[in-house]
Structure formats: structure tokens, C-alpha cells
Amino acid sequence: MSYLEYTVKTTPSGWRKVFYINWPLVILLSAVACVGFLMLYSVAGGRLDTWAEPQMKRFALGLSAMFVVAMVPIWLWRNLSVLAYLGSLGLLVAVELFGTIGMGAQRWIDVGFMRLQPSELMKIALVMVLAAYYDWLPLKKTSRPLWVLLPIILILAPTGLTLIQPDLGTALLLMIGGGLIMFLAGVHWAYFAVVIAAGVGTIYTVFESRGTDWQLLKDYQFKRIDTFLDPSTDPLGAGYHITQAKIAMGSGGWTGRGFMQGTQSRLNFLPEKHTDFIFNTLAEEFGFVGGMSLLTLYVLILLFCIFAALRNRDRFSSLLTLGIGLTFFLYFAVNMSMVMGLAPVVGVPLPMVSYGGSAMLVLMIAFGLVQSACVHRPR
């Protein structure tokens, strides 16, 4: 069913929409955010104003944005998807022209009250435009080469702009997330086999370029790969992050050292303790039980998106909901994998827990779209 086939009279309207918001999802998101507040309070040594309080304000802003987005009909968001994509792409170009530099990368635009990271906006805008594209495209044309080319261009354009910032982690998330939506839309598996083969060839080429005039990655990115393969080669240098992260996780045991008792974070052995490596602080203070509890909350949110997508009655809402769920999954799966030494460190934050404004706000707007699909589902 296309969004054009909606019978508007069968969807909720006015103030009655509030009753159709999925409140269990709101509770789950709030629970994950509260975990983040506690950990930010802990790593700041018992201070609210350092990281926890600003994060609370961002969550309150994000929650308000989610409710506003949820009240807007889903078919209106579909019509705005191309505009959202082009706007995000324009912001990525603007980053290259006059973006703010921090931690060796040019990824942000200063908007006064916060530093906006346009690549975070693109994660959702890309999901929206691909869902709208496959809602518009007849199913029989989904796997025809001409109609496969356009979504590939839509994915590669922001991926390339993000890669030159440089932000390898976000670029990979954009490419993988876009590819998964194409797969869910029904694109033939043979295309993905070609992409996987090309990926293997690209990895080989990247390693071959090392030390040459046409080197494809920065030196520090190669260093991260070396460290991932063997952290013990440089435990006080490039391997310091992952070595300390593993010590923090291991010292937590089953139930942890206790709230605000984590020595690795309190004594500053653990780097980036309030952003990328905040899961290690949680594992040190609350142990295996604490880590699994957070993982359970994440899985419940993911399952909600899957079940909501199955209940939606139009292609756009289903693909949008699944795409946002998969983007959320990639966030926490990549972050947890890298802080446990199962994947290279690529600078992906732990969703709703790591300190950061752009990621928090964008995720809440994304879940607002999921809520909009639920609220405006024909009944």
C-alpha cells in the first residue's frame, strides 16, 4: 500500500493522537538516557554541571522534538524527505567550507548554543529519502540496474563527504545503513555480492596504498587497525585506549565496584570516558549485570521498531521504521564492539548514553518519526 492510498478519516486526528503515542518506547528511551546521566555524573566525580546537566537539557529538548515530530502526519514527512536529504547534504558541504575543527577533524558547524554535526542529521535523512524512493518505485523495478543506480548515488554522496572530514566510523554507518535499506526493499542479492567483492578489493587496495604517495587512509587510521589486530604492540601509545578499556571491563566482574567507585575512570586511566568509552565505566562500576541490563534496553527498543514496522500498513512507514531501528542497532553494536576490542576504534558514540548533543537530538527526532508512523497508522 502506498501512502497515497491512505484514508485520512481512518487515522487519528487532533488531540486524540496523544493516546496513540507508544508510551512504552518513551519509557525505554528515558531509561537509557537516565543510565547516561548517572554515568556522566560518575565520571565527572560527582558533579552535575560538567556533563550530566547539559545532557539532561539536551534530552529534554530531544524529547520535546520527538513529540512534535510524532504529531505531524507521516505522509508529510515522506513529502519532506528529499528536502531533508538535500539540506543535510548542503550542510555536509558547508562543513568543508567553514566547519569547526576539533580533535584533528572538521566535522561540526557552530550554531551558537551547540556545535552541530551534519553527518548525524544525514543518518536519518538518508533513511527517509531511501524509504520514500522505494515507496514511490514499483516493486517490479526494484532490482533493475537503472533504478538501483540512483540509491547508490544517494548513499555514496554523503559517505564521500563524511569520509574526507575525516570520519571513517560515520561514513561506514551511512554506507552499511543505506545498503541494509536497499536489501530490505527487495533489491536482488547479486548486487550485494558484487558490493562485498568490491569491499574486499577495496580493503586490499587500502593496505597496498600504505606508505605510498596515494595512501588512502591517514596514518592514525592505519595505527588504529594495527592496534586492533595486536594492542600489545604499543600498550602506552596507540594501544593505550583499548588496553585500559579492557582493564576497566575486567575489573568490574559480575556486579562491579559500585557507583562512583570505578578507579579506571576516576583516576583518568580510561580515555574519552564520557564519550566513546563510557560503556567501560558502566561495566567497571556495575559489572556484567549492568552491561547486560543496558544491552537489554537497547534490544527492547530494537524489537519495538521491528514489530512496529511489521504492523505498519504502507511501504514508506515500514522501511522508515526498520531503517531507523537498524541505524540505532549499528550505533550500539559498533560502539560496544570497539570498546571490547572486537572491532577497530572508529569513534562511534554509545546512543543516548555518551555525552553529545547532535547524536542525542537526531536520535530523538528519528524516534519521533517512528512514533509518527505509529500514531498515523490507519485503524
N, C-alpha and C positions, 0 to 999 in steps of 0.2 A: 504494500500500500504506500503511495506517495503522500507527502504532506498536503498535496493539492486535493486529496480525497477526504480530508478531514471534514467532519460535520461539526462545525463550531458549536452548535447547540448541545452536543453531547460532551463537551468539555466544561470543567468548572469555570466560573467567572466571578469577578468581583472579590469581595472579602471571603467568599467560600473557599477560595484557593488555599487559604491558610490551613484548612482541615486536611488537605491532600498533600501537604509537605510531609516528606518521610522523616519523622522526628527521631526514630532510632539512628538514622545516619547522622543527624545533627549531634546526638549524644555521643556516638562513636568518635566523630571528629573532635568534639570538645574534650573527650577523654584523652585522645592522643596529644592534643595541644597542652593539656594540663601536665602530662608527662614531660613535655618540653619545658614548661615553666619551672617545674621542680628541678630539672637537671640544670637549667640555666642559673637558677638561684644557687644551686650547689656549687657549680664550677666558678661562680663569682665570689665564693667564700661567704655566702650568707647575705649578699647584697641584692636588693631588688632592682635598684636603679641602673645597674650596669648592663644587664642583658634581659632579665626576666620581665621587667616592667615595660620596656619598649616592645617586647614580643607580645605581651598581653594586649597592648594598644593595637598592634597590627592584627592580632587575631580578632579583636572586637570589630575593627574596620572590615576585615575579611568576612566575618560572619554577617555583618550588615549588607555587604556587597552580595553575598550568597543569597540572602532573602530577596533582595531587589531583583537579581537575575532570575530567581525562581518564579517571580510574579509575571515576568514577561513571557508571552506565548512562545513556544519552541519554534513555531514556523517563522516567527520574526527573526529569531537568532539564525535560522537557516538562511534567510534572505541577507543577513548581515555578514555571513561567513566570508565572502570574498573580500568585503571591505576590511574585516578584521585581519585577514591574511595580508592584504596589501599594506595596511597600516603597520603591522608588525615587521613586514619586510622593509618598509621605509625606515623604521626605527633602527633596524639592524644596519642599514646603510649609514644612518646618522651616527651610529656608534663609531664607524670607521672614520667619519669626518671630524667629529668633535666629542668623542666619548671620553669618559673619565678613566684614567689608568690607575690600577691598583693590583698589588701582588703580581706584577710583571705582565698583566694582561689588560686589554682595553675592552671592557665588557659592559660598562654602565653609562647611563645618562643622568646627570644631576638635575632633578626636578624640584629642588628646593627642600621639601620635607623628607625626601628619601632619594636614594640612588636606584634608578630603575634599570633592571637588566632585561632588555628586549628579547633576548633568546628565551627567557622564561615565558613571555607572552606568546612567542611563536609556537611553543609546545602545544598550547591549546588552540591557537588559530589554525595550525596545520591540521589538527584533528577535525576542527569544524569544516574547513574547506574540502577535505577529502570525503568526509561524511556527506556533505552537500553534493559533491561531484557524483558520488556513486548512487545517491538518491535520485539525481537527475538522469543518470545514464541507464538506458535499458539493460536488463540483465544479460541479454544475448550478445551485447557488445563489450562486456566487461573485460574479456581476455583478448580482444582484437588488438594487434600491435599499435595501431594509431591511437586508440583510446587508453592504452597503457602508458604511452609516452608522456601525456600531459601530467598525470600524477607523479611520475618520476621527476619531471622538471620542477613540479611544486615542492617536492621533497629535497631535491639537490640544491636548489637556490638558497634557502636559509641554512642548509647544512654547510655549504661552502662558506657563506658569510660568517657563520659561527666558528668554523674551523680556523679562519685566519685571525680571530681575535687575540690569542688562540684559546679555544675552549673545547678540547677534544671530547670531554665527557658529555657535554650538552649536544655536541654535533652527533655523537653516536646515538644518543637517546632520540634525537629527531629522526635520524635515518631508520633506526630499528622500529620506532613507534609508527612512522609512516608506512614502512613495509608491512607491519602487522595489520594495519587497517586495510591495505590492499589485499592481503591474504584473506581477511575476514569478509571482504566484499565479494570474494569469489574469483579473484584473478588466478589463472591456471598455475599449478605448481612448477611447471617447467621454467617460468620466468624467474622464480626464486632459486631454482637450481643454478641458473646462469649467474644470478647475483652472488650466490655463495661461492661459485667457482671464481668469479671476478674478485671477491673478497679475499680468497686465499692467494690469488695472484697479486693483489694489492699489498697484502702483508709481506709477501716475499719481496716485492719491489721496495717497500719501505725499508726493510732490513738491508737490502742491497745498496740503498742510497746512503747509508750511514758512512760519514766521513768523506763523502764526495761533494762536489760543487752544487749538486742538485738535491742535497739532503732534504727529505720530505717532512721530517719532524724536528722540533727543537731538541737541543742537547738534553735539556732537563726531562723531556718526554721519553727519550731513549733511556735516560737514567732510571725513570720510573719502571720501565719494562725490565731492566736489569735487576732492579731491586725486588720486583715482584717474583722474578724467577729464582733469585737467591738473595734474600735480605741480609744474610750473614756476611756478604762480601764487603759491606760498608755499614756496620751497625751504628757508627757515630755520625755518619753523613747521610747519604740518601736512604739508607735502611733504618734510620732512627725512628721515623714516624711509625712504620709498621711493627718494628720491634717493641716499642713502648706500648703500642696499641694491643699487641698480643699479651704483654705482661699484665696490662690492666685487666683484660678479659680473664686471663688465667687466675689472677689473684682474687677475683670475685667469687670463685667456687660456685656452689649451688644457690646460696641465698645472699651472697655479697657481704661487704664490710659494714654496710649500714649507710643511711642517708648522711651525706656530707662527710663521710669517713674515707673516701677514696684518695689514697696517697698519690697515685699517679697523676691525677688531675689537680689536686690541691697543692702539690709541690711542683706543678708545672713540668712534669716529665712528659705528659701527654700533649703533643702539639695540636693546634686547632681544636681545642677541647670543647669549644662552644659551637662549632660549625660541623665540619665533616666527620670528626671523631667523637661526637657526643654519645654515640651508642656505646663506645668503650667505657665511658664514665658511668653510664647506666648499668652496664654489665659488671663493673667493678663494685658499685655500691649496692646493687640489688641482685647480682649473680645471674645464674642461668634462669631462675624463676622470673626475674624482672625482664630479662631479654625476651624470653618466650611470651610473656604477657603482652609486651609491646607488639611482638610479631603477630600474636593472635588478633589484636585490634586491627592491625593492617590487613590481615587476611579476611576478617569480617567485612571491612569496607570494600575490599575487592569482590567478595562474594555478593555483596549487595549490588554492586554495579553489574555483575554478570546476570543476576536474577532480574534486575530492573530492565536490562537490555532485552531479555527474553520476553518480558511482559509488554514491552513497547510494541505498538501496532504499526509503526511506519519505519522505513529503512533508515532515514536520517537519524531519528532518535536512538535506534538500536546501535547503529555504528558509532554515533557520538558517545553514547554511554559506555560502550565497550572500549572505545579508543581512550577515553579519559581513565577508565579503570586500568587499562594496560599501561598508560603513561604513569599512573600512580604506582603500579607494580614495579615498573622499571626503576623508578626513583628509589624505593626502599630496597629492592633486590640488589641493585648495583652498589648502593651505599654500604649495605651490610656485608656484601661480598668483599668489597675493597678493604673495609676496616678489619675483616677477619683474615685477610691475606689470601683470599680466594680469587681476587681479580686485581689488576693494577690500580693504583690510586689515581683517579681521574677527576676528583673534585666535584662529586655529586652530593648535595646535602641530604640529610635524613628528613623526609617530608613531615612537616608540621612540628618537628622537634628541634632541628638545627636552627640557630639564630640566622634570620634573614627576612627581609621584607618582601622582595619580589616573588620569591618562591611561595611564601605563605599566601600572599594576596592572590596570585594566579591560581593556586590550587583551590582556594575557596570559591573563586569565580567559576572555575571548572565544575566544582560540585554544585554550584548554583545552576549550571546548565543541566546537570543530571537531574536535579530537583525539578527544573522547568519541564523536562521530558516526562517526569512522573506526574506532576501537577496537571499538565495539559493532555495527558493520555485520554483518548476518547473512552467514555464509560457507558 
